[in-house]
Amino acid sequence: MASLAEVRTHWTPSILSVFRIVVALLYLQHPMAKFFAIPHVAAFDHLQPFSLIWVAGVIELVGGLLVLVGLFTRPAAFILSGEMAVAYFMVRAPRGFFPLVTGGEADVFFCFAFLYLAFAGPGPWSVDHAWRGTGGEVRRY
């Protein structure tokens, strides 16, 4: 029977891919609601092209799809992390200190999830890994 350490070593890269895919799918709800009304969010009914929210939606759509399939994952995730930090400090932080009170928990979570992916890479179930043979490595320090 395999030890816990062996199981963890074997599954860690794959779970990284699962984490990336789930985070991207959750994140893609935002641009889907903005551009395709799936799901419908009334606040996006009259989205003006080239407005700040529209530009954010384009970044979310392109970056979210890249992260989902694991293509150019590190730079895409880094950009999305920055976008979420900007969104938090522009919209949530002026309302108060605590993300729970300002509704900014998702902003903070996505910011740090994408920052993690920018450093950890996409994992083995990704276009990056298939194309370049990279992304699935687990670095030991």
N, C-alpha and C positions, 0 to 999 in steps of 0.2 A: 504494500500500500504506500502511496506517495505521501511524503511529509507535507505539512502545510506550506513550508517554504518552497518546495518544488511545485506545488499547485499554484502558489502565488506567482512564482517566476514564470511559469508556463502561461498563465492567463492574463497577466498584467498588460501586455501589449494589446491583446484583443479587447479587454475592457476599456482601454484608452480609446479604441475605435468606437466602441459602443457609446461611450461618454460623448465623443465628438458628434456622432450622428444624432443622439437624443438632444443635445444642446442646440444643434443646428435646426432640427425640426421644430423645437419650441420657439426658437428665435425667428424662424421663417413665418410664423403666424403674423408678425407685425407687418412686413411688406405685403403679405397676401391680403391682409385686411385693408391696407392702404390702397392698393392698386386693383384688386380683384373682388373686394368685399366678401372675402372668404376667410374668416367669419365676418359678418357684417358688424361694423363699429360705426355708430352714427357720427362720431367726431371726424371721420375721414370721408364723409359723403361729398363734400365740396373741396377736395384737395386741389390746390392750385399748382400747376406745373412750375417747377423751379423755385417753389417756396422752400423754406428750411426743412419742413416736414417731408416734402416730396424728395428733396435731395437725400435726406436721411433714409428714406424708403428705398431709393436706388442703391445706396451703399449697403443697406440691410439685405436687399434682394440678391445682389451680385455676390457680396461677401458671404451671406448665408448659404447660397448654393455652392460656392467654392468650398466652404468648410464642410458642408454636407457630403459632398463626393470626395473630399480630401485632396483637392487640387490647389496648389499654392497655399496650403493650409496655414503655414506659419505667418506669412505676410498678411493674408486675409484676416486671420484671427487677431493679429496685432492691430490692424486698422479698426476692426469691429470693437476691440477692447477700448481703443481710444474714443471711438464714437459713443460708446456707452458711458464713458467717463465724462465726456462733454455733455451728453444728455442729462446725466445726473446733476452735474454742477450748474447747468443752465436752468433746469426745470425743477428739480427736487430740492437741492440744497438751500435755495433761498426761502423755502417754506419752513425749514427747521432742521435740526441736527439729526434726528433719528429717522432712518429710512422707513421704519414701520409706520411712523406718523405721516411721513410725506408721500408714501406709496412708492418708494424708490428701491424696495428690496430686489426686484427683478433687474433693475439697472445695475445695481452693485453686483449681483450674482453673475449676470452676463459679462460684465466688465472683467471680473476675475476669472471666470470660466474661459473666456477667450484669451486672456493673458496667459493662463496655464497652457492652453493649446498652442499659443505662439512659441512657448518654450519646449513643451513636451513633444510636439509634432502630432501628426494625424493618426498614428498607429498603423498596423499592417493592413487593415481593410480600407485602403485608400488608393486613389489614382496616383498620388505622389509615390507611394510605396511600389505600386505595380510598374510605374513609368521609370522611376529613378532608382528603385531598390532602396529607398530611404523612408524614414518616417516610423518604422516599426521598432526601432532600437530602443532599448531601455538603458539609460546611462547609469552607471554605478559610480558613486563618488566616494 
